[in-house]
Amino acid sequence: VVVEDQPDVSAVLSAYNQQGDPTLYEEYYSGLKNFIECSLDCHRAELSQLFYPLFVHMYLELVYNQHESEAKSFFERFHGDQECYYQDDLRVLSSLTKKEHMKGNETMLDFRTSKFVLRISRDSYQLLKRHLQEKQNNQIWNIVQEHLYIDIFDGMPRSKQQIDAMVGSLAGEAKREANKAKVFFGLLKEPEFDVPLDDEDEEGENEEGKPKKKKPKKDSVGSKSKKQDPNAPPQNRIPLPELKDSDKLDKVMNMKEAARQCLPSICFYTFLNAYQGLTAVDITDDSSMIVGGFADSTVRVWSVTPKKLRSVKTAADLSLIDKESDDVLERIMDEKTASELKILYGHSGPVYGTSFSPDRNYLLSCSEDGTVRLWSLQTFTCLVGYKGHNYPVWDTQFSPYGYYFVSGGHDRVARLWATDHYQPLRIFAGHLADVTCTRFHPNSNYIATGSADRTVRLWDVLNGNCVRIFTGHKGPIHSLAFSPNGRFLATGATDGRVLLWDIGHGLMVGELKGHTDTIYALRFSRDGEILASGSMDNTVRLWDAVKAFEDLETDDFTTATGHINLPENSQDLLLGTYMTKSTPVVHLHFTRRNLLLAAGAYSSQ
């Protein structure tokens, strides 16, 4: 899959023509290595970032110019010096031993076309430049200029810990410029409607407008306040669907139910005997239905309340109903179809992503077969199959306002769709490997994507631009969650770390260590005070989000250099760890009353 904007392969590779003497490559590299290792501590950490990109490009240059034995010996001598998080890339590299292998290899091409980004202080850069020019070491200097993008900043060099936190992606760090654009991370104003009083509330609260105060401490998060959030996008920046009466009713229910507790209780839904292979889970916002996507290409929907799932009657039966009757919505449902489980058939490959629409009328599923399907939860039939990805689609999600949805897949792009269009409205291209997870920002103006290139990107729905690139994970990203106030993003990956990002400033502001395996699920509680993470290590962990985000020093200095001093000990933020017997956690969901629902399939290894 060659993404459109990639230059012609032969043109890309021909940059490797101006080569030096192949026998001297090891000498060049070890000379530079000695120089860096003997430099002052403050520069050494920064300059060490050069080892990996130079190693790769020098190796590829040797291979391209058919010096196979020199390339092999170069690889064997120096590949052990590279940081552990490049293991997977090095494995791919070690299999490229002939010029013709380079033609069809995507990873290789990406490495070639996207300049590897290093962030280095001016002092360290001057030191390097002086050294290379004195040595007349043109070969390395050529590579630095041709293939690396050095983002130079003024100020103190960064420490090893600061650098380690930010590096590790396929193309190095993000340029500082990439995270400068303004992002409207505030929430849209909620439509106004009155919450009717319950009987028991009436005694003490007769004054008008009082019941709105039933959510104590909620205003501090600004979620339902009447004022326009200064960081919010204009209300009509992207067209959003009108609220139906049923949606308003639902919001009222939501406000009434919102409860405050200390630590949430956790209710775990274990899929037993799921020999079909559970690959995706979603739970409706009101926690009434749960859906599982399976490797046998089925989508299964369960009711988790005593209310059974029913389909609408046939057209012939519907015509007999008195449309004016009060209980018309009840009459149109066919009692004969009532059951706890509905199985939806249609995909022809494992189902990797599922998402309920906010109004619970629709369900999305995406699959290895390259399609995203929209199902009706009134008739339990497939309404549309969206074809655009020609390869597996790894994730899909409805916008918090319905109507729009996003999908991401093996073709390395994410697509924005509207339910009534066959073609995508936007294509978000820029990742260098599979897009593994996709999430809407709470205001629906932005989409976050996580990728196997180990970066997270934030895209503007309005124009399709990439407005943030977050690097720091050391493995493919498998989970994303926005904080309810829209200011922060939490990301989880195969490296077992949860990273926290300040969207407005474009900075990493936290790292939560504790999980020992891939993190497949992340969810903030409704009030934004707790972050729950679920992992392949069979645990759910709860973290104190308030503490993680309080008193962040995001002054101009940190924003300018991208330095942030992460607190050494994330254990202070850990509120609890909950083990399952042998069930990897694939989904988490906070109910409106702050009960945490978790789901996964029991695995009997």
Salt bridges, closest charged atoms under 4 A:
GLU26 OE1 - ARG77 NH1 2.97
ASP41 OD1 - ARG44 NH2 2.57
GLU68 OE1 - LYS98 NZ 3.45
GLU76 OE2 - LYS72 NZ 3.25
ASP81 OD2 - LYS33 NZ 2.78
GLU83 OE2 - LYS160 NZ 3.30
ASP88 OD1 - ARG91 NH1 3.17
ASP89 OD2 - ARG454 NH2 2.61
GLU106 OE1 - ARG412 NH2 3.67
ASP110 OD2 - ARG412 NH1 2.59
ASP151 OD1 - ARG176 NH2 3.20
ASP154 OD1 - ARG122 NE 2.64
ASP164 OD2 - LYS160 NZ 3.30
GLU173 OE1 - ARG119 NE 3.73
GLU173 OE2 - ARG158 NH2 2.45
GLU190 OE1 - LYS251 NZ 3.95
ASP198 OD1 - LYS256 NZ 2.76
ASP201 OD2 - LYS214 NZ 3.35
GLU207 OE1 - LYS210 NZ 3.64
ASP247 OD2 - LYS244 NZ 3.89
ASP250 OD1 - ARG360 NH2 3.27
ASP250 OD2 - ARG592 NH2 3.07
ASP282 OD1 - HIS587 NE2 3.59
ASP285 OD1 - ARG526 NH2 3.33
ASP285 OD2 - ARG592 NH2 2.85
ASP286 OD2 - ARG360 NE 3.09
ASP296 OD2 - ARG300 NH2 3.45
ASP327 OD1 - ARG331 NE 3.01
GLU330 OE2 - ARG310 NH1 2.67
ASP334 OD1 - LYS336 NZ 3.85
GLU335 OE2 - ARG310 NH1 2.71
ASP359 OD2 - LYS244 NZ 3.29
ASP369 OD2 - HIS347 ND1 3.00
ASP395 OD2 - ARG439 NH1 3.49
ASP411 OD2 - HIS389 ND1 3.10
ASP411 OD2 - ARG415 NH1 2.80
ASP420 OD1 - HIS421 NE2 3.58
ASP434 OD2 - HIS410 ND1 2.72
ASP453 OD2 - HIS431 ND1 3.15
ASP460 OD2 - ARG237 NH2 2.49
ASP495 OD2 - HIS473 ND1 3.23
ASP495 OD2 - ARG497 NH1 2.94
ASP502 OD2 - HIS505 ND1 3.05
GLU511 OE2 - ARG497 NE 2.63
GLU511 OE1 - LYS513 NZ 3.92
ASP527 OD2 - ARG260 NH1 2.67
GLU529 OE2 - LYS217 NZ 3.08
GLU529 OE1 - ARG260 NH2 3.67
ASP537 OD2 - HIS515 ND1 3.05
